[in-house]
Each structure stands twice: as structure tokens, then as C-alpha cells.
């Protein structure tokens, strides 16, 4: 018995081994007319495998492209369409454009740097202070996540000043807002944690 893993690798496995064998056989046919008839029969079979795609634009054209690919472009017949060329299969996709601008501190990330720039443009007031407090709390969390170490307020203040080019400062009002936000988040998370704990305890009781 010969396993599929021992056989020739299929270029388009979605058509199955039987169709691939038909294509391989068609390549070996010496008579051109018979080879043409065999190719058209294979296309008809391939078309019947995906009846829901018959109304898709260029569906038949794609089938002939697939036939050429499965024959490793060795099937010498009269194609009704201009088929894909072997070199086009190896064309690399266009590179995704990325922002190559250097980040000052990778652990803070580009999103946080963009938030700092936005905060610099906001007029002085409550909205600006709240945004700075949000930024500083994120800076603290990101720093600890990245460095696995504690961080003091002076480090946050220094980095904020550097990243904002001296336009933003960590003052007593901002520190108070930071503490207020952390306390609010803690109060919101506490009931959720307690609920999860109760669910776990109830589950353990049922298992016993």
C-alpha cells in the first residue's frame, strides 16, 4: 500500500489526488487532439466540484490556470485563456508600509508616544490633566511589564518630560489623579475577582 505522504506533492491539494492523477496522465498523452479532449474533461470535473462558484467572475479562467499549475506547466494544449505564468507564482507581495521612526523607549511603545504628542496639543485644563494621568499610569504599567522591576514617580516624571520635549510635567495634581484612577480601577475589579472566586469554589464543591 502506498500512502499519500509517499506520493508526489500536489500543487493544489483542494482538488484531490484523483484529479492530480488525471492531470499527470493528460501530460503523457502523445496525440494532441486526445490530450486537448482529456484536458477539457478534467476542467468539466473540476467545475463540478465547486458548483456554487460557477457565477463567480473569471471562475472558468481560474480553473484553466489551476490546470496549468497542476501540470507544472507541462500540459501542451490550446488554452481558451491566457494562463498564469510560472514566474508570476513566485512574485513576492508588496511590503507592508511601516513607521520606521525610532522609538525613544520600546517598553512604552509608539501608541503611548502618540498619546503624549496629543496631550501636548491640548489646552491646559481638566481634560489635559486627565489624559496625562492616564498616560503616566500606562507608563508605570508598561515599564513594570517590560523590566519586571519597580519604578518611582521621579522616573515617570523624567521620561514624560523627555518624551514630550519638556512640554508635560508630572505635578501634584497629576499624581492625585493617577491615584484616583488606580483606586477606581481597583474598586471595579474587586467585585469581578470575588465573583470569579465564588464560581471556582462552587465548582470545586460540585466536583466533591
N, C-alpha and C positions, 0 to 999 in steps of 0.2 A: 504494500500500500504506500502511495506517495502522498505526503501531507502538503497542504497549500504552502506552508513555510519553506518547503524544499523546492517549490516551483519558482519559475521566473516571476520577479516582482511586477505587479500590474501598475501601469501608469495611472489608470483611473479605476480603482477598485470598486467604485459605486456601480459599475456595470456588471461586475461579477466575473468569475473565471470562465464561464461558458462563452460569453461574448468575446472575451480576450482570445480564447482559443479559435473562435471563428475568424477573428481578425488575423491572427497568426497564420491560419490556413489560407486566407484570401491572398496574403502576400506571396505564398508559394505557387499560386495558380499561374501557369505559363500563358494560357490563352487570354488575351486582353479582354475580349468580349465577355468571356465567362467570369473573369476577375471583376469586371465592371458590374455584372449582374449580381455577383456574390456581395460586393460592397453595398449595393443598393438594398439588398435583402437584409444585411446587417443593420443598416440605417433604419429600415422599417421596424426591425425588432427593438432597436434602441428607443425608437419613438414610442412604441407600445409599452415600454417600461415606465414612461412618465406621461401618461395621458393628460394629467392635469396641467402640464406645461405647454400643451400644443398651441395655446393662444398667446404665449409669451413671445414678444418681438425677437426676431432672429433665432428662434429656437432651432429651426432646421439647420441654419448656418452653424450653430454651436455644435450640433450633432456631427456634422462633417469635420469640424475642427477636432472634435474628440476622436473621431475615427482615424484621422491623420496622426494624432498624438499616440493612440494605442498601437498604431502600426510602426511607431518610431520613425514616421515619415518615409517609410519604405514602400507604401502601397501606391503603385503606379497606375492611376486611373484618371478618368476625366471628372474632376470635381465640379459640381454645379456652382460652387462659390470659390472665391479666393480664400484659401485656408491659412491658418496661422503658420508662421514660420518658426523653425526650431529656435532661432536666436531670440525671438520675442518671449519665449518661455523663461529665459534666464535674465530678462531685464529687471533690474532692481527697482523697487518703488522709490518715489521721491522721498528724500529725508524729511522728517517732520521738523518744521522750524522751531527752534527753542531759544529761549532767552539765555544768551551766553554771558551776560553781565555778571561779574564776580560778586558773590555774596560776602559780606563782612564776616558774619558768623553763621556757619552752616547749621548749627543747632537751633537757631531761631527760624531759619527758613525764609524764603523770598516773600511769602504771603505776609509775614509779620513786618518785614521791611516796607512792604507796600502800605500796610496799615499805618506805620509810623509816618510815612510821607503824607498820607491823607490827613492824619491828625495835625501835621504842621500847617496845613492849609485852612483848618477850621478856625473860626474866630474864637477868641477867649470866652469861656463861659462853661456852663454845666455840661453841655454836650461834649466839649473838648476834654474836660476833666474825666468824664465817664469813659471816653474812648481811651485815654491814656492809662487809666486804672485797669481797663480790660487788657490793654497791650502789656502792661507790666506784670499782671498775673500770668499771662501766657508766657512771657519771657521767663518767669520763675519756673513754671511747669516744664517748658521746653529745655531749659538749662539742666534741671534735675534729671529729666528723662534721658538726655544725651550724656551727661557727665557722671550720673549716679552719685552726685555729691551735693552738699547743701550750698546755698547761695544767700548772701546777705543783701540788705537793701542798697548798700553802697555800690555793689557790683551792678545791680539792676540800674541804679541811677547813672553810673558811668557809661554803661552800654547804651542806655536810652539817649544820653547826651551825644554820644559819638554817632549813633545811627541817625539821629535827627539833625546832625551837624550843629548842635548847640541850641536848637530851637525848642526842644522839650526838656522839662526838668521834673524830677521826682520830688515833690514838696510834701508838707504835712497833710494838706487836703487830699492829695492823690493817695497817700498811704492810708488815710482813713477810708476812702472809697474802696481801696483794694481789700482792706479788712472786712468792710461791709459786704462786698461781693462774695468773698470766701465764706463768710458766715451764712449768707443767704443760700449759697450752693450746698453748704453742709446741712442746713435745715431741710432742704428739698430732697437730698439724697438719703437722709436718715430714715424716713418712713419707708422708702423703697427697699433699703437694706434690711430693715426689720421685717418687712413683708416677705422678702426672699428667704430670710432666716426661718420664719414661721412655716413657710411652704416646705422647706427642707426638713424641718423637724416633723411635720405631719406625714411627709413621705416616708421618713425613717420609721415612724410608728406603725404605718400600714404594712411596711415590709416585715416588721417583727410579728 
